[in-house]
């Protein structure tokens, strides 16, 4: 397997299909993946699902002291642990009162203070190191707030923060309307001050782009096998990464862009690869499973129409990359498609160049990284997720 600057590669696990031996790229000088340093993972800590009574887990968040917040959405709760894995308490329960949740939507840290956004109640709660509620901040629901943009009559609505800073500023996704109607609108990343003023940080990939969405009579569905655009942020909110893909030809591409919280574009890279074609039988099976003809649709176009659209829009190849994670140290982690022997992750340095490769344990997913450690969730045979911390070594 060969990687060329501007490209990453991995073998794909597709039954009956052999993975290509090399990757194409726009750059002229290839180099072997064996030349990239291979990092080893040494397990340091494991919070076992059965012991801790974990069911479903949302994104795990760890602060600089190593304190671990484990969101449990089905229990409307966040479990807290110290750096040694000792449980230090639990935060929240279902409800609308102080310290209660309708939805644990986003969890991050502001120093030693835990930040929790509740989409259901549309508010942010801050908890101290002793797990006590410090304060609650209501996020205006359905209000148009003036945005600091170059256009006149610009309004922000639907603000959903995912991190905060020590000065009280919050960062998150929102919808930006240009003009007096919502006809010209798009998703944006913004920072909101304590005075309800906004500054624009970046424009993420459009979720309704026809490369990954099908539209008919105002209704939408995702295109089967297409990598959906991803927006990920470092646990402290300092950096945000975008991931998109173009799978329309046998030479596929994916794109990585990283911004800092001030709105500066740190880098933008495209990675080209020779993709594995999606077999016709696999495509037909996926379309029939997604849009079964025998199932009546109560609202919107019939499944026969969706099948017709899906066949026209089916990508030529499988996606090379599955997931992106951005660390506070500026490195970006690209999880590649799994193979029978496991799953590899290519690490990009702070300028977007491939710098290392690491193999993930089976059924593991990266949650957070820093300069020397990574935290993953790993599912057991029953599908229950444990939280594992690894130290990285060359």
PAZAZA-342957 format. One record per atom (N, C-alpha, C): x, y, z; residue in one letter. Coordinates in steps of 0.05 Angstrom, whole numbers, plus 32768, in hexadecimal, padded with zeros to 4 digits. Example, Ala and Ser with C-alpha at 12.3 -4.5 7.8 and 13.67 -1.06 7.14 Angstrom:
81087F8E809CA/80F67FA6809CA/81087FBE809CA/81017FD3808ES/81117FEB808FS/81028001809DS/
# end
This chain:
80117FE88000X/800080008000X/801280198000X/800B802C7FEFX/801B80447FEDX/800A805D7FF3X/801680708000X/800980898005X/8019809E7FF6X/800B80B17FEAX/801880C77FDBX/801080E17FEAX/802280F47FEDX/801A810D7FFAX/800081177FEDX/7FED811D7FFFX/7FD381247FF6X/7FC1810C7FF5X/7FCA80F58000X/7FB880DD7FFFX/7FBE80CC8017X/7FAA80BD8020X/7FAD80A88034X/7FA2808F8028X/7FAB80788033X/7FA1805E8028X/7F9C804A803DX/7F8B80378037X/7F8580218049X/7F77800B8039X/7F797FF28041X/7F6B7FDD8035X/7F4E7FDC803FX/7F3C7FD5802DX/7F207FD58033X/7F167FB98037X/7F057FB5804BX/7EF97F9B8050X/7EDF7F988042X/7EDF7F8F8029X/7EC77F8B8019X/7EC87F6E8010X/7EB47F5F8016X/7EB37F438010X/7EB47F3F7FF1X/7EC77F2F7FE8X/7EC87F297FCCX/7ED67F3F7FBBX/7EE07F547FC8X/7EEE7F697FB9X/7F0A7F6D7FC5X/7F1D7F6D7FB3X/7F397F707FBCX/7F407F8D7FBCX/7F4D7F967FD2X/7F557FB27FD4X/7F6C7FB87FC1X/7F6E7FD17FB7X/7F847FD97FA6X/7F9E7FDB7FB5X/7FB47FD97FA7X/7FCE7FD97FB4X/7FD97FF57FB9X/7FCF80087FAAX/7FDA80237FADX/7FC480387FAAX/7FCC80507FB0X/7FB980677FB0X/7FC3807C7F9CX/7FB180897F8FX/7FB8809E7F7CX/7FB780B97F8AX/7FC880CB7F81X/7FC680E67F8CX/7FD180FA7F78X/7FCC81147F7DX/7FD481287F6BX/7FF2812D7F6DX/7FFE81277F84X/801B812C7F87X/802A81167F77X/8044811C7F71X/8053810B7F5FX/806480F77F6DX/806B80FC7F86X/807E80EB7F94X/807080D97FA8X/806F80BF7FA3X/806280AC7FB6X/807580A57FCCX/806A809D7FE2X/807A80927FF7X/806B807B8004X/80798067800FX/806D8050801BX/806280568037X/804B8049803CX/8040804D8057X/80528042806DX/8063802F8065X/807680248079X/808980398083X/808C804F8073X/809E8064807CX/809280768091X/807880758093X/806B808480A9X/806F807680C3X/8076808480D8X/8079807780F2X/805F806980FAX/806280518104X/804A8043810EX/804A8044812CX/803580518137X/803380548154X/8025803B8160X/802E80348177X/8023801E8186X/80118029819DX/7FFC801A81A3X/7FEA802281B8X/7FEE801081D0X/7FF3801C81E7X/7FF7800D8200X/7FE080158213X/7FD08001821AX/7FB88006822AX/7FC1800F8247X/7FB580258250X/7FBA802F826AX/7FA2802D827DX/7F8A802F8272X/7F7280318282X/7F5A80268272X/7F4980178280X/7F31800D8273X/7F19800F8287X/7F05801D827EX/7EEB801D828DX/7ED98009827FX/7ED67FF2828CX/7EC87FDC827FX/7EAA7FE1827FX/7E9E7FDC8268X/7E817FE28265X/7E707FD38279X/7E757FB9827DX/7E657FA9828FX/7E687FB282ACX/7E817FB982B4X/7E867FC282CFX/7E7A7FDE82D5X/7E7C7FEF82C1X/7E73800B82C5X/7E55800E82BDX/7E497FF982B2X/7E2D7FFA82AAX/7E29800F8293X/7E3B800E827FX/7E38801F8268X/7E2680118254X/7E1480218247X/7E0480178231X/7E0C80258218X/7E00803C8212X/7E08804D81FCX/7E1A80638207X/7E2E806C81F8X/7E4080818200X/7E42809581EAX/7E3F80AF81F0X/7E4580C481DDX/7E6280CC81E0X/7E6B80E081D2X/7E8780E781D1X/7E9380EC81ECX/7EA780DC81F3X/7EB680DE820CX/7EC780F7820BX/7EC981058221X/7ED9811E8223X/7EEC811D823BX/7F0581248237X/7F198123824BX/7F27813E824DX/7F2B81488266X/7F3981628269X/7F57815E826CX/7F6581748270X/7F8281728271X/7F8D81648289X/7F7D8162829EX/7F85815382B6X/7F7F813582B4X/7F72812D829EX/7F6B8111829AX/7F50810A82A4X/7F41811D82AFX/7F26811782B8X/7F14810F82A0X/7F0480FA82A3X/7EF580EE828DX/7ED780F38291X/7ECA80FD827CX/7EAD8100827DX/7EA180EC8268X/7E9080DB8272X/7E8480C68260X/7E6680CC825EX/7E5C80D78248X/7E3F80DC8245X/7E3080C28240X/7E1A80BE824FX/7E0980A7824CX/7DED80B28244X/7DE780B4822AX/7DCE80C18221X/7DB580B3822AX/7DB68098822CX/7D9E808A8233X/7D97808E8251X/7DAA80958260X/7DA6809B827DX/7DA480B88283X/7DA880C9826EX/7DA780E78272X/7DBB80EF8287X/7DD380E38285X/7DE780E6829AX/7E0380E7828FX/7E1580F2829FX/7E3280F28298X/7E4180E782AFX/7E5080D282ABX/7E6180C682C0X/7E7C80D482BFX/7E8780D982D7X/7EA180E682D8X/7EB580D482E6X/7ECE80D482DCX/7EE480C482E6X/7EFD80D582E7X/7F0E80CE82FAX/7F2880DC82FBX/7F3C80CE82E8X/7F5480D782E7X/7F6880CD82D4X/7F7080B082DAX/7F6A80A682F2X/7F71808A82F8X/7F5A807782F2X/7F43808282E9X/7F2C807282E4X/7F19806E82FBX/7F1E807D8311X/7F0C807C8328X/7EF3808D8323X/7EDC80818327X/7EC380908322X/7EC080A58338X/7EBC80BE832FX/7EBA80D48342X/7E9D80DE8345X/7E8B80D38336X/7E6F80DB8338X/7E6080D9831FX/7E4780E28320X/7E3580E38308X/7E2780FD8308X/7E23810782F0X/7E16812182ECX/7DFC811D82DDX/7DE6812882E8X/7DCE812A82D9X/7DBB811282DBX/7DA3811682D2X/7D8E810382D0X/7D79810F82BDX/7D6580FF82B5X/7D51810982A3X/7D3F811E82B2X/7D3B813582A5X/7D2A814982B1X/7D30816482A5X/7D23817982AFX/7D27819482A5X/7D3181A782BBX/7D36819C82D2X/7D4081AD82E8X/7D5E81B282E6X/7D6981C182F9X/7D8581C782FAX/7D9681AD82FBX/7DA981AB82E9X/7DBA819482E8X/7DAE817B82DCX/7D96817E82D0X/7D88816882C3X/7D89816B82A5X/7D8481558296X/7D8781568279X/7D6F814A826BX/7D6981558254X/7D5781488241X/7D67813A822BX/7D8081448226X/7D9281388213X/7DAE81428219X/7DC0812F821BX/7DDD8135821FX/7DE981388203X/7DE8815081F8X/7DEE815381DCX/7E0C815781D6X/7E1A816781E7X/7E36816C81E3X/7E43817081FFX/7E5B81648202X/7E6A8166821BX/7E87816E8215X/7E9181828223X/7EAD81898220X/7EB78196823AX/7ECF81A0823AX/7EDB81AB8252X/7EE481C8824EX/7EE181D88263X/7EEC81F28265X/7EFF81F1827DX/7F1881EA8279X/7F2A81E5828FX/7F2081CD829FX/7F1981D082B8X/7F0F81BB82C9X/7EF081BB82CBX/7EE481CD82BCX/7EC781D082BCX/7EBB81C182A5X/7EA681B182AAX/7E9981A18295X/7E8381B18288X/7E8381B1826EX/7E6F81BF825EX/7E5C81AB8252X/7E4281AF8255X/7E2E819C824AX/7E1881AC823CX/7E1481A68222X/7DFE81B28214X/7DE7819E8212X/7DCF81A88218X/7DB781978217X/7DA681A28200X/7DA4819381EAX/7D94819B81D3X/7D76819D81DAX/7D6D818A81EBX/7D51818981F2X/7D4881A28201X/7D5881AA8215X/7D5181C28225X/7D5E81DB8219X/7D6F81D88206X/7D7D81EE81F9X/7D8B81FF820DX/7D9C81F3821DX/7DAB82018231X/7DC681F48235X/7DD882038241X/7DF281F98248X/7DF581F98267X/7DFF81E38271X/7E0481E1828EX/7E2281DD8293X/7E2C81EB82A7X/7E4881E982AFX/7E4A81DB82CAX/7E5D81C782CDX/7E6081B882E5X/7E7D81BA82EEX/7E8181BE8308X/7E9C81C08313X/7EAA81A58317X/7EC381A58320X/7ED2818C8324X/7EC481798338X/7EB38184834AX/7EA58173835DX/7E8A816A8352X/7E85816E8338X/7E6D8166832AX/7E5481778332X/7E58818C8340X/7E42819D8347X/7E3C81B28331X/7E2381B7832EX/7E1A81CA831AX/7E2481E68322X/7E3281F48310X/7E3B820F8314X/7E288224830AX/7E1F822082F1X/7E0C823382E5X/7DFF822782CCX/7DEA823382C4X/7DDB822B82ACX/7DD88243829AX/7DDC823F8280X/7DD98255826CX/7DC5824C8258X/7DAF825B8255X/7D9B82558241X/7DA4825E8226X/7DA0824D8212X/7DA6825481F6X/7D8B825D81E9X/7D89827581DFX/7D70827E81D4X/7D65826B81BFX/7D4B826481C2X/7D3F825181B0X/7D2D8260819BX/7D34825D8182X/7D238269816DX/7D268287816AX/7D3C82928176X/7D4082AF8173X/7D5582B5815EX/7D5182C9814FX/7D6582D2813BX/7D7782E68148X/7D9082E18148X/7DA382F38155X/7DB682FE8140X/7DBC83188142X/7DCD8325812EX/7DE98318812EX/7DF283128116X/7E0C83068113X/7E20831A8108X/7E3983178110X/7E4E83298107X/7E59831D80EDX/7E4D832480D6X/7E57831B80BCX/7E58833380AAX/7E63832E8092X/7E668344807FX/7E4C834B8072X/7E3883388072X/7E1F833E8066X/7E0C834C8079X/7DFB835D806DX/7DE6836A807DX/7DCE83578081X/7DBE835D8095X/7DA6834C809BX/7DAD832F809EX/7DC3832980ABX/7DCB830D80B0X/7DC2830580CCX/7DB682EE80CEX/7DAD82E580E8X/7DB682C880EEX/7DBA82C28107X/7DC282A88110X/7DAB829B811FX/7DA58282811AX/7D918274812AX/7D998256812DX/7D8D82498140X/7D92822D8144X/7DAE8227814FX/7DB98239815FX/7DD482368169X/7DD6821E817CX/7DE9820B8176X/7DED81F38186X/7E0B81F2818EX/7E1281FB81A6X/7E2E81FC81AEX/7E3981E181B5X/7E5381DD81AFX/7E6081C481B7X/7E7881C881C9X/7E8081E181CEX/7E9681E681E0X/7E95820381E9X/7EA4820981FEX/7EA582258209X/7EC2822B8211X/7EC682458216X/7EE0824E821EX/7EDF825D8238X/7EF682638244X/7EF7826F825EX/7EEA828B825FX/7EEA82998248X/7EDE82B48247X/7EC082B38245X/7EB3829B8245X/7E9782998243X/7E8C82958227X/7E9E82988213X/7E96829481F7X/7E90827681F2X/7E7C827181E2X/7E75825681DAX/7E78825381BCX/7E7F823B81B3X/7E8382368197X/7E71821F818FX/7E6582208177X/7E53820B816EX/7E4982108152X/7E3681FF814AX/7E2A82018130X/7E1082118131X/7E09821E811BX/7DF1822E8119X/7DE9823080FCX/7DD3823D80F7X/7DC9824380DCX/7DCB826080D8X/7DD8826880C1X/7DDB828480BAX/7DC8828B80A3X/7DB6829E80A8X/7DA582A98093X/7DB082C28088X/7DB182C4806EX/7DBA82DC8060X/7DA282EA8055X/7D9C8302805DX/7D8583118053X/7D6D830D8066X/7D568314805CX/7D3E8314806DX/7D2E82FA806CX/7D3682E7805BX/7D2982CD805AX/7D3D82B7805FX/7D33829F8062X/7D4582888068X/7D4D8279804EX/7D4682858037X/7D4D8278801DX/7D6B82768019X/7D7A828A8022X/7D9682898020X/7DA28285803CX/7DA5826C8043X/7DAF8265805EX/7DC3824E805CX/7DD4824B8070X/7DE782368070X/7DF08230808DX/7DFB82198091X/7E06821280ABX/7E21822080AFX/7E26822A80C7X/7E3F823780CDX/7E49822F80E8X/7E62823380EDX/7E6E82308108X/7E71824D8112X/7E678252812AX/7E69826D8135X/7E71826B8153X/7E7A8282815CX/7E8082858179X/7E6D829A8184X/7E608294819AX/7E4D82A681A6X/7E5882B181C0X/7E5782CB81C3X/7E6182D881DBX/7E4C82D881F0X/7E5382E08208X/7E4082E1821EX/7E2A82F68219X/7E2F83088206X/7E1C831D81FFX/7E0A831581E7X/7E0A82FC81DFX/7DFA82F281C9X/7E0182FE81AEX/7E1A830681ABX/7E24830D8191X/7E3582F68186X/7E3682F4816BX/7E4382DD815FX/7E5A82E7814DX/7E6E82D6814BX/7E8282DA8136X/7E8482C08126X/7E8782C3810CX/7E8882AC80FAX/7EA4829F80FBX/7EA5828580FEX/7EBF827780FFX/7EC4826980E4X/7EB2825A80DAX/7EB6824B80C1X/7E9B824180B7X/7E9B8239809DX/7E84822D8091X/7E89820F808DX/7E7B81FE809BX/7E8081E18098X/7E7481D7807EX/7E7981BE8076X/7E6D81B3805EX/7E4F81B48060X/7E4381B98049X/7E2581BA8048X/7E1A819E804AX/7E08819A805DX/7DFD817F8061X/7DE98177804BX/7DDF818B803CX/7DCC81848027X/7DD98183800BX/7DF38181800AX/7E01817F7FF0X/7DF981667FE2X/7DF681677FC7X/7DEC81517FB8X/7E01813A7FB5X/7E19813F7FBEX/7E2D81297FBEX/7E2681147FD3X/7E18811C7FE8X/7E1181087FFDX/7DF481088005X/7DE4811A7FF8X/7DC7811A7FFEX/7DB681187FE5X/7D9F810A7FE7X/7D8C81087FD1X/7D7381197FD9X/7D6981287FC6X/7D5281397FCCX/7D3C81347FB8X/7D2381337FC2X/7D0C812F7FB0X/7CF4813C7FBEX/7CE881507FB0X/7CD0815D7FBAX/7CD381687FD6X/7CEA81727FDDX/7CEF817D7FF7X/7CF7816A800CX/7CF881508006X/7D01813B8019X/7D1D81328012X/7D2C812B8027X/7D4881238023X/7D4F8108802FX/7D6280FB8023X/7D6D80E2802EX/7D8B80E18027X/7D9A80D48038X/7DB780D18032X/7DBC80BD801CX/7DD180C2800CX/7DD880AF7FF7X/7DE780978003X/7DDE807F7FFEX/7DEC80678009X/7E0980678003X/7E19805E8017X/7E36805A8015X/7E4680748012X/7E39808B8013X/7E4880A48011X/7E5080AD802DX/7E6980B58031X/7E7280C0804AX/7E6480DB804FX/7E5680DD8065X/7E4880F6806BX/7E5D810A8076X/7E5981238071X/7E6C8137807BX/7E6E81378099X/7E86813A80A3X/7E8A813980C0X/7E97815380CAX/7E8D815C80E1X/7E99817380EFX/7EA18169810BX/7EBA816C8111X/7EC48163812BX/7ED581798138X/7ED581798152X/7EE4818E8160X/7EF581828176X/7F0A8190817DX/7F1B81878193X/7F0B818B81ADX/7F12817C81C1X/7F03817B81DAX/7F02819781E8X/7F1681A781E3X/7F1681C281EFX/7F0B81D781DBX/7F0181CF81C4X/7EF681E181B1X/7F0A81F281A1X/7F2481EC81A5X/7F3881FD8199X/7F3C81F9817BX/7F3381E28171X/7F3681DB8154X/7F1E81CC814AX/7F1881D08131X/7F0181C38125X/7F0981B8810AX/7F01819F8104X/7F09819180EBX/7EF0818A80DBX/7EF2818D80C1X/7EDD818580AEX/7EE7816E809DX/7ED5815B8097X/7EDC81458086X/7EC681418072X/7ECC81408058X/7EB981398043X/7EC68127802FX/7EB7811B801DX/7EC181098009X/7EB3810C7FEFX/7EC181057FDAX/7EB581047FBFX/7EBB80E87FB4X/7EA680D77FB2X/7EA880BB7FAAX/7E9C80B67F8FX/7E9A80CB7F7EX/7E8B80C87F65X/7E9B80BA7F4FX/7EB580B87F52X/7EC580AA7F3EX/7ED780957F4BX/7EE480857F3BX/7EF580707F46X/7F0E807C7F54X/7F1580947F4DX/7F2A80A27F5CX/7F1B80B47F70X/7F1780AA7F89X/7F0880B97F9DX/7F1A80CE7FAAX/7F0C80E07FB7X/7F1B80F57FC6X/7F0C80FA7FE1X/7F1C81017FF5X/7F10810C800DX/7F2081258015X/7F1281368024X/7F1D8151802AX/7F1C81568048X/7F3281618052X/7F358168806EX/7F3C81858071X/7F2C81938081X/7F3281AF8087X/7F3281B380A5X/7F4581C280B0X/7F4781C680CDX/7F4981E480D2X/7F3781EE80E4X/7F37820A80ECX/7F3D820C810AX/7F4782238113X/7F498228812FX/7F2F82378138X/7F2C823A8152X/7F138246815CX/7F1182648155X/7F268270814CX/7F25828C8144X/7F1D828F8127X/7F1982798119X/7F11827A80FDX/7F27827780E9X/7F40827580F2X/7F56827280DFX/7F57825680D4X/7F59825480B9X/7F5C823A80ACX/7F79823180AFX/7F7D821B80BEX/7F98821180C3X/7FA2820180ABX/7F9281F1809FX/7F9981E48086X/7F8081D88079X/7F8281D3805FX/7F6D81C78050X/7F7B81B3803CX/7F75819A803EX/7F838185802EX/7F6E8174801FX/7F76816B8007X/7F6781577FF9X/7F78813E7FF6X/7F6B81277FF8X/7F78810D7FF8X/7F6B80FC7FE3X/7F7A80F37FCFX/7F6F80E37FB9X/7F7780C67FBCX/7F6680B47FB3X/7F6C80977FB5X/7F5D80887FA0X/7F6780717F98X/7F59805F7F86X/7F46804F7F97X/7F2C80547F93X/7F1880487FA4X/7F11802C7F9BX/7F04801D7FADX/7EF980037FA6X/7EDD80067F9CX/7ED77FFC7F84X/7EBC7FFF7F7AX/7EA77FF17F8BX/7E907FFC7F8DX/7E7A7FEF7F9CX/7E6D7FDB7F8AX/7E6D7FC17F91X/7E617FAD7F7FX/7E437FB37F7CX/7E397FAD7F64X/7E1D7FB27F5EX/7E0A7FA47F71X/7E117F8B7F79X/7E007F7C7F8BX/7DFF7F897FA7X/7E167F947FAFX/7E177FA17FC9X/7E067FBB7FC8X/7E087FCA7FB2X/7DF97FE27FB0X/7DDB7FDD7FAFX/7DD37FC87FA0X/7DB67FC17F9FX/7DAB7FB97FBAX/7DBB7FA97FC8X/7DB37FA07FE3X/7DAF7FB77FF6X/7DC27FCA7FF5X/7DC07FE18007X/7DA87FF38000X/7DA37FF67FE6X/7D8C80077FDEX/7D727FFA7FE6X/7D707FDF7FE2X/7D577FD17FEAX/7D537FD18008X/7D687FD08017X/7D667FD18034X/7D5E7FED803EX/7D6980018031X/7D64801D803AX/7D4880268031X/7D3F801D801AX/7D258026800FX/7D14800E8005X/7D0B7FFE8018X/7CFC7FE58010X/7CE27FEC8002X/7CDD7FDF7FECX/7CC57FE57FDCX/7CAC7FDD7FE9X/7CAD7FC97FFBX/7C947FBF8008X/7C8C7FD08020X/7C9C7FE38027X/7C957FF4803DX/7C88800E8033X/7C718013803EX/7C62802C8036X/7C6E80448043X/7C7280598034X/7C7C8072803FX/7C6580858046X/7C63808D805FX/7C4D809D8068X/7C4F80BA805EX/7C6780C4805BX/7C6B80E08053X/7C8380E18041X/7C8080F0802BX/7C9680F38018X/7C9580E08001X/7CAA80E07FF0X/7CAA80CF7FD8X/7CAA80B27FDFX/7C9F80A17FCDX/7CA080847FD2X/7CBC80797FD0X/7CC180627FDDX/7CDB80567FDCX/7CE5804F7FC0X/7CD2804A7FAEX/7CDB80457F92X/7CE9805D7F86X/7CE080757F8DX/7CED808E7F84X/7D0980917F90X/7D0B808B7FAAX/7D25808C7FB8X/7D3880777FACX/7D2E80607FA5X/7D3F804C7F99X/7D4A80567F7EX/7D3980627F6EX/7D42806C7F55X/7D5880827F58X/7D5380947F6BX/7D6880A87F71X/7D82809C7F7BX/7D7F80897F8DX/7D97807D7F99X/7DA8806F7F84X/7D9B80627F71X/7DAA80547F5CX/7DBA80687F4BX/7DAE807F7F46X/7DBB80947F36X/7DD280A17F46X/7DCF80A37F60X/7DE280B27F71X/7DF680A07F7FX/7DF480867F7CX/7E0680747F8AX/7E23807A7F84X/7E34807D7F98X/7E5080837F92X/7E5E806D7F84X/7E7480737F76X/7E83805F7F67X/7E93804D7F7AX/7E9D80587F90X/7EAF80497FA2X/7EA7804C7FBFX/7EB2803A7FCFX/7EB0803D7FECX/7EC280547FF5X/7EBA8060800BX/7ECB80758016X/7EE480698023X/7EFA80778020X/7F13806E802CX/7F138073804AX/7F09808B8052X/7F0A8093806EX/7EEF8092807AX/7EED808B8094X/7ED4808980A2X/7ECE809F80B6X/7EE380A980C2X/7EDF80BB80D9X/7EF780CD80DDX/7EF180E580E7X/7F0780F880EDX/7F058100810BX/7F1C81038117X/7F1E810D8133X/7F3581228133X/7F3081398141X/7F44814D8143X/7F4D81508160X/7F6781508165X/7F7181538180X/7F7881708186X/7F79817681A0X/7F81819181A8X/7F9D819881A0X/7FAE8184819AX/7FC981898192X/7FCB818F8174X/7FB5818F8166X/7FB58196814AX/7FB6817E8137X/7FBC81678141X/7FBD814F8130X/7FA18145812AX/7F9E813A8111X/7F8581308108X/7F8781138103X/7F728104810CX/7F7380E7810BX/7F5D80DD80F7X/7F6580CF80E2X/7F5380C680CEX/7F5080A780D1X/7F39809E80D9X/7F34808280DBX/7F2C807780C0X/7F3B806480B6X/7F368059809CX/7F238041809DX/7F1980398086X/7F0780238085X/7F13800A8090X/7F047FFA809FX/7F0E7FE280ACX/7F167FCD8098X/7F297FBD809FX/7F327FA68090X/7F2F7F8D80A1X/7F317F758095X/7F2F7F5D80A5X/7F437F5B80BCX/7F5A7F6980B8X/7F6F7F6880CDX/7F6D7F7E80E1X/7F5A7F9180DEX/7F577FA680F1X/7F507FC180E4X/7F567FD680F2X/7F507FF080E8X/7F67800380EDX/7F6F801180D8X/7F86802380DBX/7F7C804080DCX/7F8D805080E9X/7F88806D80EBX/7FA1807B80E1X/7F9E808E80CFX/7FB4809F80C6X/7FB380B980D5X/7FCA80C180E0X/7FCC80DA80EFX/7FD880EF80DEX/7FCA810680DCX/7FD4811D80CEX/7FE0813080E2X/7FF7813C80DCX/8003814F80EEX/7FF4816A80EDX/7FFE817E80FBX/7FF0819780FEX/7FEE81A680E3X/7FFD819E80CFX/7FFB81AA80B4X/7FED819980A0X/7FE2818280A9X/7FD281718098X/7FE2815C8089X/7FFB81578090X/800B81438082X/800981288091X/800781128083X/800780F88091X/802180F480A0X/801E80ED80BAX/803680EC80CBX/803A80D280DAX/802480C280DCX/802680A880EBX/800E809780E4X/8010807E80EBX/7FFB806A80E8X/7FF8805C8102X/7FDF8056810AX/7FDA80468122X/7FC48032811CX/7FC5801A8127X/7FB080068124X/7F9E8007813CX/7F8480098137X/7F718009814DX/7F697FEC8155X/7F647FE8816EX/7F597FCE8176X/7F3E7FC98169X/7F367FB08167X/7F1C7FAA815BX/7F057FB7816AX/7EF27FC2815BX/7ED97FCE8165X/7EDF7FE78176X/7EF67FF48170X/7EFD800D817FX/7EF78025816EX/7EF0803B817BX/7EEC8055816EX/7EF9806B817EX/7F09807B8171X/7F178091817FX/7F0380A68188X/7F0680AE81A1X/7EF580C381ACX/7F0480DE81B0X/7F1D80DB81B9X/7F2D80F481BEX/7F4B80EC81BDX/7F5B810081B6X/7F7880FC81B4X/7F86811481C0X/7F9F810F81C9X/7FB1812581CFX/7FCD811D81C5X/7FE2812A81CFX/7FFC812681C5X/8006810981CAX/7FFE80FC81DFX/800980E281E6X/7FF480CD81ECX/7FDA80D481EEX/7FC680C081F5X/7FAE80C281E2X/7FA080AC81E0X/7F8680AC81D2X/7F72809E81E4X/7F5980A781E2X/7F43809A81F0X/7F30808E81DBX/7F28807681DFX/7F16806981CCX/7EFF805C81DBX/7EE9805881CCX/7ED4804681D6X/7ED7802C81C6X/7ED5801681D4X/7ED87FFC81C7X/7EC17FE981CFX/7EB37FDF81BBX/7E9C7FCF81C0X/7EA37FB181C5X/7E967FA581D8X/7E9B7F8881DDX/7E897F7781CCX/7E887F5D81D1X/7E787F4B81C2X/7E5A7F5081C3X/7E527F5D81D8X/7E357F6481DBX/7E2F7F8081D1X/7E437F8E81C6X/7E3F7FA981BBX/7E407FBF81D0X/7E497FB881E8X/7E4B7FCC81FDX/7E667FDA81FCX/7E677FF581FFX/7E80800481FCX/7E8F80088216X/7EA980008216X/7EBB8007822BX/7ECB80208223X/7ED5802E8236X/7EE680468231X/7F03803E8237X/7F1580428224X/7F3080398227X/7F4480508221X/7F5880528231X/7F6D8066822CX/7F8680578225X/7F938060820FX/7FAC80558206X/7FC1806B8206X/7FDA8062820CX/7FF180748207X/7FFE806C81EDX/8005808081DEX/8011807C81C3X/802F807B81C5X/803B806781B8X/8058806481B8X/8061805E819BX/807980688195X/80858063817BX/808F8047817AX/
# end
